[in-house]
Each structure stands twice: as C-alpha cells, then as structure tokens.
Amino acid sequence: MRSETRMKLILRLAPLVALAALVPDSALAYVGPGAGLSALGTLAAFASALVLAVVGFVWYPLKRLLGLFRKRETSETAEE
C-alpha cells in the first residue's frame, strides 16, 4: 500500500475512532472512596511531576543564562 493511500485511510478512520472513544458504554462498576482518592492522588502526583519536569528543563538553562549576563555586567562595571 502506498503512503498516500495509507494516509487517506488514516484520515478517514481517525474521526470514527475519536467518536468511538467519546461515546463510552456504561461500566456498571463501583469505585470506593479509598480507590477513588488513591486514583486522584496518583493523578495529581503525575501532573505535578510533569509540571515540575518542564519547569526544571526550562528554568535551569535560563538560570545559567542570567548568571552569564550578571557576570558580564559586573566585569564591565569593574573595568570602568
């Protein structure tokens, strides 16, 4: 199958898959308070870890860059 034909097939099936995912059947299951709070805690911890990872990857290079600018400013004022 050529890549163009494969891409057309994927583009035709994607809305159907998205629609099927958005229309769930009833699970008829009970989640107790302990399991529910554990799931919420896990979700909160995972979201926090992702946010802190992104902040860490952005903040550390910015911190080093600001340090370089401060060193240049102090060396320029010391030369004058």
C-alpha positions, -999 to 999 in steps of 0.1 A, spaced: 0 0 0 14 34 -10 19 60 17 -7 84 1 -33 57 2 -24 48 38 -26 84 48 -61 88 32 -72 57 51 -59 70 84 -76 104 78 -109 86 71 -107 63 101 -95 89 127 -129 107 132 -146 73 136 -120 62 162 -124 96 181 -162 93 180 -160 57 194 -137 69 222 -161 97 231 -192 75 234 -184 51 262 -206 23 274 -217 21 310 -192 1 331 -216 -7 359 -187 -6 384 -183 10 418 -152 28 428 -149 30 466 -137 61 484 -102 46 491 -96 36 455 -110 69 442 -88 90 465 -58 69 455 -65 74 419 -70 112 423 -37 113 444 -18 94 417 -32 117 390 -22 148 410 13 134 416 17 126 380 5 160 368 28 177 394 58 157 383 52 167 346 49 203 355 80 203 377 99 185 350 90 211 324 98 239 348 132 223 356 141 219 319 132 255 313 145 271 345 180 256 347 191 269 313 175 303 320 193 305 354 227 298 337 220 324 310 211 350 336 242 342 355 263 348 324 247 382 319 253 391 355 290 381 353 294 402 321 277 432 338 299 430 369 331 427 347 321 457 326 314 478 357 347 467 373 366 478 342 352 513 342 
